[in-house]
Amino acid sequence: MTLTRREFIKHSGIAAGALVVTSAAPLPAWAEEKGGKILTAGRWGAMNVEVEDGKIVSSTGALAKTIPNSLQSTAADQVHTTARIQHPMVRKSYLDNPLQPAKGRGEDIYVQVSWEQALKLIHEQHDRIRKANGPSAIFAGSYGWRSSGVLHKAQTLLQRYMNLAGGYSGHSGDYSTGAAQVIIAACGGFRGGV
């Protein structure tokens, strides 16, 4: 079997997308921990997480620090909050008819689907939109989208996948310096901004 460059990129993109989504799935080895301290890390730094009966009861910074970081003590709240979505969920009427759901957003109930079905739904819609409207119809994450589940910078992984899948609409600059990035570049004669 000969694999063309285009087929390789397409399949690599699908694999990368599956990796991004499935990396957010619970890890069985961690779930089996019944108690003790676990050294882990996240966007907020290295943490010691205390586990009792399979549940996080507390978390603290693992390294000596001069400035306390209160975010390192929120692991239990983030993992065990009732607001956390633990399984892929889809609007019921969307499952019945993805192109014209009977009920709009905010009017429908959500139903649990398998990871396999969720990935299939994402792939089908992504493929449909790209074929109908081209890569400019795909927006690959907002500027401020950073820490998402077990991923540090999910936006970068999404954009890598979208590049492999055929391109996307992105953003330019950031909201911290706003128009200054464009104005300074134009006034100073810089190419590509500052």
N, C-alpha and C positions, 0 to 999 in steps of 0.2 A: 504494500500500500504506500503510495506517495502522498505526502502531506504538503500542501502548498503553504506558502507564507501566510496567506490570508486565513486559511483554516487553523494554522498553528496559533495565530494571534487571537482568533475567535475562541478557540478552546482554552487558551491560556487565560483569557478574560473571564470566561465562565468559571474556571477553576479558582481564579483569584477572588471573584465575587462570592463563590461558595465558601472559601476560606474566611473571608471577612465576616460573613453572616454566621457561619458555624463556630467561629472563634468566640462569639458571644454566648454560645450554649454552655450550660453548666459542665464542669469537668468532674467526672465520676471519682477520680482519686481524691480530690478535695472534699467531695461530698461525703466520703467515707471517714474523714477525720472526725472522731467523736469528742476529742478534747485536747487541751494543751495550747501551746503558743505556736503560731505560724509566722515566719518572716516572709513578708511580701512587699510589693512596691506598686505605686501608682503615680499618677500625675503629681500627687502631693508629696512624694518622697517615700523612703523606706519606712515600713510600719511593722510593729509586732501586733498580731491579731490574736486575741484570746478566744478560744472556742470551747464551749461546754455543751455536751450532748448534741453535737453537730450544728450548733448555732453560734454565731459570733456574739460575744457578750461585751467586748470592748476592743479598742484599738488605740495604740499610741505610737508616736514617732520612734523609730528604731535607732536613730543617730542622735548624738549630742548636738544641741542646737543653741544658738543665741537668741533666736526669735521664735516663740512658740507658734505652731501651725495648727489651728483648731480644726482644720479639714481632716487631719490625720485621726481625729477621734470620732469620725462620723461613719465608719465602715458598717457598724451594726445597723444604723438607720438606713443606709443606702441599700443594704442587702435584704433586710427583713421588713421594709416598709410595705404596707398594704397597697400603696400606690404603684409598686413595681410590677411591670408586665413580665411574667415569667415564661410565657410561651408565645409563639407567633399567633397573632389575632387578626382577623379580617372581618370587615362588615359583612353581615349575612346576605344582604341584597347584592353586594358586589360579587360574592361567590356565585350567586344565581345567574347574574348577567354583568360581567365586568365592563362591557361597553356602555350599558345604560342601566345602572342600578336603580331599583324602584324607589329607594329612599336615599336622601342626600346625607352628607356628613352631618353628624350631630343628631340625626333622626333615627338611626339604626342601632341594632345591637351588634356586638362583636362575638364571633365564635372562634374557638381554638382550632388551629390547623397544625399539621405536622410541619417539621422543618423542610422536608422534601416538597410538600405542597406549597409552602411559602416561597421557597426558592423558584419553583416552577412558575408561580404567579408573577413574581418579580421579573423573571427572564422573559416570559411571554409579553408582558406589557412594555418592557424596555425594548424588545425586538420590534414590536408593533409600532411604537412611537418613533423609533429611529428610522424604520423603513418608510413610514408615512411622511415624516417631517424633517429627517436628517439630524445630524449631531447637534445642531444649534437648539433643538427642542429639548435637550437634556441638560438640566442644571445640576452640577455635581457638588452640592453642599454649600452652605453659607459660610462666610468668613469666620464667624465665631464658633462654629461647631467643632469642639475639641475633644473633650473626654466623654466617650460613649461606651458605657459598660466596661469590658476588659481591654478596650483599645485606647491607646493614648491619643492619637491624632487620626481619628477615623476618616476625616476629610481627605487626607493625603492618600490613604489606601483606596478610597472611593474614586478619587481623580486618576490614580494609576490604572484602576480597572476600566474606567470610562475611556481613557486614552487607548488602552488595548482593544476596547470594544468598538472604537471608531471615532472618538472625540466627544466633546461636550461644550456647553457654554459655561464659562467660569466668571471670575470677578477680577477686577484690577485694583490694586492698592488696598487700603484698609480704612476703617472708620476712625482710627486714631489721628491720622494726619489729613484725612479727607482730600479736598481739592488741592492742597498744598503740594502733594506729590506730582500732580500734573502741571501746576502753575510754575513751580520751581524748576522743573525739568525744561519747560518751554522757555522761561526767562533766562535760564543758565545755559541753554544749548545742549543739555545732556540728552543722550539717546536712551530710551527705555525707562526714564524716571529715575528717582533717587532711591 
